[in-house]
């Protein structure tokens, strides 16, 4: 069964989400507090996607996201927020989320986001074999891992997908739209800012100096280039 965790303290909203995800064929694990969500994930380690509300009693959605990411890079995380401030979106992504949905949202939008993230998180991934070697980096496409100078770099599945797209296109300028379509899918409802935030997060992990990046360089007014 395809398992999804839904962390939402408002029962009416949680019920709405649960009903629609079950109709789409998901096995939904429910939680109304951050503490409960972390416990439910321990009980269901095969959960592939987590939907986390930001505003919660006790620990908030950002903290839950941080704690999940401290031990699990593979699970897909979508932040749910009733607020539209850019800072909330950026904060959620920088703490390790893969996507965000602003309330109110339609059932079709939510299901499409979960479907896309579930695929990227390996729930329906096809087997790959081989390596992409571009010193000092080595990508194993079977294990979906990345090493730099022999040291493993802990990536989320979105970060891995971006890195693979770059490493498959060395020296080519890739537009934000191309990256969005390849990594998030052509039916993605969000905006291009999600690409920039994920690139910023990725640079923190792979660059020797984020202020003067050598590997992921910016092509001003267009997108990014993998600098090989």
HUQUIWO-V87985 format. One record per helix or strand. SS is the DSSP state (a for helix, b for strand). FROM is the first residue (numbers start at 1). TO is the last residue. If there is no record, write none. Layout:
# HUQUIWO-V87985
SS_FROM_TO ; SS_FROM_TO
This chain:
# HUQUIWO-V87985
b_2_7 ; a_11_23 ; b_26_31 ; a_34_43 ; b_49_53 ; a_61_71 ; b_76_81 ; a_86_94 ; b_99_102 ; a_107_120 ; b_131_134 ; b_137_140 ; b_145_148 ; b_151_153 ; a_157_167 ; b_173_175 ; a_176_184 ; a_193_206 ; a_210_212 ; b_216_219 ; b_223_226
